[in-house]
């Protein structure tokens, strides 16, 4: 029983490393309705060449070592954890796993260089907001996985909601395995509870961007040295569109539009811009927000409100992480967005020498939790 529990804990820990990313900020895009997730438009770019079916190399001989790149702050005991995990994966599928963590601020700049260099590695975290999934799939950085999923990833297909794999398709093919996390996404307004209590402010009636104004005005007038509405240069308003790609201003209108639109030309976006500009002129935002590459307001506690993507128990997790109470209220309805489906994924590198073993590991990760 002890041995079984230890193995279960190790696999669960590896999964936590993966799904814990969902609170860190899957990019804020527009909304998508209850219809199937909007797919990226066809492109004329060169696509990965079709290769022969990958062959299994682990067999019963020496175990294969998989190199796994993951986003996150490097931890001193990562190697020790994966040494123990590898004892289990060696027993189960004759592979060992080495994780290489790249910090949050480095991942999106370093991984494209690593992929372009031809450096052999096996698995890499990718998503709609870091090491862009769609772009890198089309550039040939990732291996096409349809056949591998059919042969060695049936457990993944059984475990995931069909919308995850449908939403992962790029030009009809799957290039990464989505994390089995919450399927819908929801924007929330977050608040520093200390300031809400200090001024007896009520958030139950807050939902739209405009409805924030009375609270922001109160804090601006009564508190000094506080960023009233926090964020950095990537701050985005909430708009009723589902973006096909976080890097492009193209989306499908919420509620079942018939065609993609340029969201920059919509009245909804113009209203959001006008409100954000008004808030900036009122001094609610940092003066240098247009050039800020990151915001440390959560560490300093000198902030009142911001926008975030929520997840189960998010308020508790934020509060525990920051060391003070954070509360939130919905800013929109929970929906399945294109960016939420692709918000946390693992791809097999096109340079991997062990694609079969990599798929077997991802299948084990998604199924062997007991």
C-alpha positions as CSV (number, residue, x, y, z in Angstrom):
1,X,0.0,0.0,0.0
2,X,2.8,2.4,0.8
3,X,4.5,1.7,-2.5
4,X,1.3,2.3,-4.4
5,X,0.7,5.5,-2.5
6,X,4.2,6.8,-3.3
7,X,3.8,6.1,-7.0
8,X,0.4,7.8,-7.0
9,X,1.9,10.8,-5.3
10,X,4.7,11.1,-7.8
11,X,2.4,11.0,-10.8
12,X,0.0,13.4,-9.2
13,X,2.9,15.8,-8.4
14,X,3.9,15.8,-12.0
15,X,0.4,16.5,-13.0
16,X,0.2,19.4,-10.5
17,X,3.3,20.9,-12.2
18,X,1.3,20.9,-15.4
19,X,-2.2,22.0,-14.4
20,X,-1.0,24.6,-11.8
21,X,-0.2,26.9,-14.7
22,X,-3.9,27.5,-15.4
23,X,-4.0,30.2,-12.6
24,X,-1.0,32.0,-13.9
25,X,-2.8,33.7,-16.7
26,X,-4.1,32.0,-19.8
27,X,-4.2,35.1,-22.0
28,X,-7.3,37.2,-21.9
29,X,-9.0,37.1,-25.2
30,X,-12.6,37.4,-26.3
31,X,-15.4,35.1,-25.8
32,X,-16.7,32.1,-27.7
33,X,-20.1,30.8,-27.5
34,X,-21.3,27.3,-26.8
35,X,-20.7,26.2,-30.4
36,X,-17.6,24.2,-31.3
37,X,-14.4,26.2,-30.6
38,X,-13.4,28.5,-33.5
39,X,-10.5,27.1,-35.5
40,X,-7.6,29.0,-36.9
41,X,-8.0,30.1,-40.5
42,X,-6.2,28.2,-43.2
43,X,-2.7,29.6,-44.0
44,X,-0.5,29.4,-47.0
45,X,2.6,28.9,-44.8
46,X,4.7,25.8,-45.3
47,X,3.5,23.0,-43.1
48,X,5.5,20.2,-41.5
49,X,6.4,17.4,-43.9
50,X,4.6,14.1,-43.5
51,X,7.0,11.5,-42.1
52,X,6.9,7.8,-41.6
53,X,5.1,6.5,-38.6
54,X,7.4,6.8,-35.5
55,X,8.8,3.6,-34.2
56,X,9.1,2.5,-30.6
57,X,12.7,2.5,-29.3
58,X,12.4,1.7,-25.6
59,X,11.5,-2.0,-25.9
60,X,12.9,-4.0,-23.0
61,X,16.5,-2.7,-23.2
62,X,18.0,0.4,-21.7
63,X,15.3,3.0,-20.7
64,X,14.8,6.0,-23.0
65,X,15.4,9.4,-21.3
66,X,12.8,12.1,-22.2
67,X,13.6,15.8,-22.0
68,X,10.6,17.9,-21.0
69,X,10.7,21.7,-21.2
70,X,8.2,23.3,-18.8
71,X,7.3,26.9,-17.9
72,X,7.8,27.9,-14.3
73,X,10.2,29.2,-11.7
74,X,13.1,26.7,-11.4
75,X,12.9,24.7,-8.2
76,X,15.9,23.3,-6.4
77,X,14.5,19.9,-5.9
78,X,13.1,19.3,-9.4
79,X,15.8,16.8,-10.3
80,X,15.2,14.9,-7.1
81,X,11.5,14.7,-7.8
82,X,12.0,13.4,-11.3
83,X,14.6,10.9,-10.2
84,X,11.9,9.3,-8.1
85,X,9.3,9.7,-10.8
86,X,11.6,8.1,-13.3
87,X,11.8,5.0,-11.1
88,X,8.1,4.6,-11.6
89,X,8.0,5.5,-15.3
90,X,10.9,3.1,-16.0
91,X,8.9,0.3,-14.4
92,X,5.7,1.2,-16.3
93,X,6.9,2.2,-19.8
94,X,10.7,1.9,-19.6
95,X,11.4,5.6,-19.8
96,X,13.0,8.2,-17.5
97,X,12.1,11.9,-17.5
98,X,14.2,15.0,-17.1
99,X,12.4,18.2,-16.7
100,X,14.0,21.5,-17.7
101,X,12.1,24.5,-16.1
102,X,12.4,27.9,-17.8
103,X,11.2,30.9,-15.8
104,X,7.9,32.7,-16.7
105,X,9.7,35.7,-18.2
106,X,12.1,33.6,-20.2
107,X,10.0,30.8,-21.7
108,X,8.4,32.6,-24.5
109,X,11.7,34.0,-25.8
110,X,14.0,31.0,-25.2
111,X,11.8,28.2,-26.4
112,X,11.5,29.5,-30.0
113,X,15.3,29.7,-30.1
114,X,15.7,26.2,-28.8
115,X,13.2,24.8,-31.3
116,X,14.8,26.7,-34.2
117,X,18.3,25.5,-33.3
118,X,17.3,21.9,-33.8
119,X,18.3,20.9,-30.3
120,X,16.8,17.5,-29.6
121,X,14.2,17.4,-26.9
122,X,11.0,15.5,-26.5
123,X,8.1,17.4,-24.9
124,X,7.5,21.1,-24.4
125,X,4.7,23.1,-22.8
126,X,2.9,25.2,-25.3
127,X,-0.4,27.2,-25.2
128,X,-2.2,30.2,-26.5
129,X,-0.2,32.6,-24.4
130,X,3.4,31.1,-24.3
131,X,5.4,29.4,-27.0
132,X,2.4,30.0,-29.2
133,X,0.7,26.7,-30.1
134,X,-0.8,27.6,-33.4
135,X,2.1,29.5,-34.8
136,X,4.7,26.9,-33.8
137,X,2.5,24.0,-35.1
138,X,2.5,25.7,-38.5
139,X,6.2,26.4,-38.4
140,X,6.9,22.7,-38.0
141,X,8.2,22.9,-34.4
142,X,5.8,20.2,-33.2
143,X,5.1,16.7,-34.3
144,X,1.6,15.9,-35.7
145,X,0.0,13.6,-33.1
146,X,-3.1,12.1,-34.7
147,X,-1.6,8.7,-35.4
148,X,0.3,8.6,-32.1
149,X,-2.8,9.4,-30.2
150,X,-4.7,6.6,-31.9
151,X,-1.9,4.0,-31.2
152,X,-0.5,5.0,-27.9
153,X,-2.7,7.8,-26.5
154,X,-6.1,6.1,-26.3
155,X,-6.2,6.8,-22.6
156,X,-5.9,10.5,-23.3
157,X,-8.7,10.4,-25.8
158,X,-10.9,8.6,-23.3
159,X,-10.0,11.0,-20.4
160,X,-10.4,14.3,-22.2
161,X,-13.6,16.1,-23.0
162,X,-14.0,15.9,-26.8
163,X,-13.9,19.7,-27.0
164,X,-10.2,19.7,-25.9
165,X,-9.0,17.6,-28.8
166,X,-11.4,19.3,-31.3
167,X,-10.1,22.7,-30.1
168,X,-6.5,21.5,-30.4
169,X,-6.8,21.0,-34.2
170,X,-4.7,23.2,-36.4
171,X,-5.8,22.7,-40.1
172,X,-7.4,19.5,-39.0
173,X,-4.5,18.0,-37.2
174,X,-3.5,17.8,-33.5
175,X,0.0,18.9,-32.5
176,X,-0.3,18.9,-28.7
177,X,-2.1,17.2,-25.8
178,X,-4.3,19.6,-23.8
179,X,-4.1,19.5,-20.0
180,X,-7.2,17.9,-18.5
181,X,-8.2,21.1,-16.7
182,X,-11.4,23.0,-16.4
183,X,-12.9,23.4,-19.9
184,X,-14.7,26.7,-19.7
185,X,-12.9,29.9,-18.8
186,X,-14.2,33.0,-17.0
187,X,-12.9,36.4,-16.4
188,X,-13.2,37.9,-12.9
189,X,-12.5,41.2,-11.2
190,X,-10.1,40.6,-8.3
191,X,-10.0,42.9,-5.3
192,X,-7.7,43.4,-2.4
193,X,-10.0,42.5,0.5
194,X,-8.3,44.8,3.0
195,X,-9.3,47.8,1.0
196,X,-12.8,46.6,0.4
197,X,-13.3,46.2,4.1
198,X,-11.6,49.4,5.0
199,X,-14.1,51.5,3.0
200,X,-17.0,49.1,3.2
201,X,-17.2,48.6,-0.5
202,X,-19.7,46.2,-2.1
203,X,-18.7,44.2,-5.2
204,X,-21.9,42.1,-5.8
205,X,-23.2,44.6,-8.4
206,X,-19.9,44.8,-10.3
207,X,-19.7,43.1,-13.7
208,X,-19.0,45.4,-16.6
209,X,-15.8,47.5,-16.9
210,X,-17.9,50.6,-16.5
211,X,-19.4,49.4,-13.2
212,X,-16.0,49.4,-11.6
213,X,-15.8,53.2,-11.7
214,X,-17.5,54.1,-8.4
215,X,-15.1,51.8,-6.5
216,X,-12.0,52.9,-8.3
217,X,-13.0,56.6,-7.7
218,X,-13.3,55.9,-3.9
219,X,-9.9,54.3,-3.6
220,X,-8.2,56.9,-5.8
221,X,-9.6,59.7,-3.5
222,X,-8.9,58.1,-0.2
223,X,-5.7,56.0,-0.6
224,X,-2.2,57.2,-1.5
225,X,0.5,55.1,-3.0
226,X,-2.0,52.6,-4.4
227,X,-2.3,51.3,-8.0
228,X,-6.1,51.5,-8.2
229,X,-6.5,49.3,-11.4
230,X,-3.4,47.2,-11.8
231,X,-1.8,45.6,-14.8
232,X,1.0,45.9,-17.4
233,X,1.3,46.8,-21.1
234,X,-0.6,43.6,-22.0
235,X,-3.8,44.6,-20.1
236,X,-6.8,43.9,-22.2
237,X,-10.5,44.7,-21.8
238,X,-13.2,42.1,-21.9
239,X,-14.9,41.9,-25.3
240,X,-17.6,39.5,-26.6
241,X,-15.4,37.7,-29.2
242,X,-13.4,34.5,-29.4
243,X,-10.0,35.1,-30.8
244,X,-8.6,32.5,-33.2
245,X,-5.1,33.4,-32.1
246,X,-4.0,35.5,-29.2
247,X,-1.5,37.4,-31.4
248,X,-4.1,38.5,-34.0
249,X,-7.1,40.9,-33.6
250,X,-9.4,38.5,-35.4
251,X,-12.3,36.8,-33.7
252,X,-15.8,35.2,-33.9
253,X,-18.6,37.2,-32.3
254,X,-20.1,35.8,-29.1
255,X,-23.4,34.1,-29.7
256,X,-22.8,32.4,-33.0
257,X,-21.5,34.9,-35.5
258,X,-21.4,33.9,-39.2
259,X,-17.9,35.2,-40.0
260,X,-14.6,36.3,-38.4
261,X,-14.3,40.0,-37.8
262,X,-11.5,42.5,-37.1
263,X,-12.2,43.2,-33.4
264,X,-10.4,46.6,-33.6
265,X,-13.2,47.8,-35.9
266,X,-16.1,46.8,-33.6
267,X,-18.1,49.2,-31.4
268,X,-17.6,47.0,-28.5
269,X,-13.8,47.4,-28.7
270,X,-14.1,51.1,-29.2
271,X,-16.2,51.5,-26.1
272,X,-13.7,49.4,-24.1
273,X,-10.8,51.6,-25.4
274,X,-12.7,54.8,-24.4
275,X,-13.3,53.5,-20.9
276,X,-9.7,52.3,-20.4
277,X,-8.5,55.7,-21.7
278,X,-10.8,57.4,-19.3
279,X,-9.5,55.3,-16.4
280,X,-5.9,56.1,-17.3
281,X,-6.6,59.9,-17.4
282,X,-8.3,59.6,-14.1
283,X,-5.1,58.2,-12.6
284,X,-6.5,54.8,-11.8
285,X,-3.7,53.0,-13.7
286,X,0.1,53.3,-13.4
287,X,1.5,56.2,-15.4
288,X,3.9,53.9,-17.2
289,X,1.5,51.1,-17.9
290,X,2.1,51.3,-21.7
291,X,5.7,50.2,-21.2
292,X,5.4,47.9,-18.1
293,X,6.5,44.4,-19.1
294,X,5.2,42.9,-15.8
295,X,3.4,44.0,-12.6
296,X,4.5,43.0,-9.1
297,X,1.4,44.5,-7.4
298,X,0.5,41.1,-6.0
299,X,3.8,40.9,-4.2
300,X,3.6,44.5,-2.8
301,X,-0.1,44.4,-1.9
302,X,-0.3,48.1,-3.0
303,X,-3.2,47.6,-5.4
304,X,-7.0,47.6,-5.3
305,X,-8.5,45.8,-8.4
306,X,-7.4,43.9,-11.5
307,X,-8.7,41.4,-14.0
308,X,-7.8,37.7,-14.1
309,X,-9.0,34.3,-15.4
310,X,-10.4,32.2,-12.6
311,X,-10.3,28.5,-11.8
312,X,-11.8,26.3,-9.1
313,X,-10.7,27.6,-5.6
314,X,-8.8,30.5,-7.3
315,X,-9.6,33.0,-4.5
316,X,-8.1,30.6,-1.9
317,X,-5.0,29.9,-4.0
318,X,-4.4,33.6,-4.8
319,X,-4.8,34.5,-1.1
320,X,-2.4,31.7,0.1
321,X,0.2,32.7,-2.5
322,X,0.1,36.4,-1.9
323,X,-0.2,36.3,1.9
324,X,-3.3,38.4,2.1
325,X,-7.0,38.0,1.3
326,X,-8.0,38.3,-2.4
327,X,-11.7,38.0,-3.5
328,X,-13.2,38.1,-6.9
329,X,-16.5,38.5,-8.7
330,X,-17.5,37.4,-12.2
331,X,-16.8,39.8,-15.1
332,X,-18.5,37.6,-17.6
333,X,-20.1,34.2,-18.0
334,X,-18.1,30.9,-18.1
335,X,-17.7,29.8,-21.7
336,X,-15.5,27.6,-23.8
337,X,-13.0,29.8,-25.5
338,X,-10.5,29.0,-28.2
339,X,-7.7,30.2,-25.9
340,X,-9.0,28.3,-22.9
341,X,-9.0,25.0,-24.7
342,X,-5.4,25.6,-25.8
343,X,-4.5,27.4,-22.5
344,X,-2.3,24.6,-21.2
345,X,-0.8,21.9,-23.5
346,X,2.2,19.6,-24.1
347,X,3.6,19.1,-27.6
348,X,6.1,16.5,-28.8
349,X,9.0,18.2,-30.5
350,X,9.6,17.6,-34.2
351,X,13.3,17.0,-33.2
352,X,12.3,14.2,-30.7
353,X,14.1,10.9,-31.2
354,X,11.6,9.2,-29.0
355,X,8.0,10.3,-30.1
356,X,6.4,7.0,-29.2
357,X,7.8,7.0,-25.7
358,X,6.9,10.6,-25.3
359,X,3.3,9.8,-26.2
360,X,3.3,6.8,-23.9
361,X,4.5,9.1,-21.1
362,X,1.8,11.7,-21.8
363,X,-0.8,9.0,-21.8
364,X,0.5,7.7,-18.4
365,X,0.5,11.2,-17.0
366,X,-3.2,11.6,-18.0
367,X,-4.5,8.2,-16.9
368,X,-2.4,6.7,-14.1
369,X,-3.5,8.8,-11.1
370,X,-4.4,6.1,-8.6
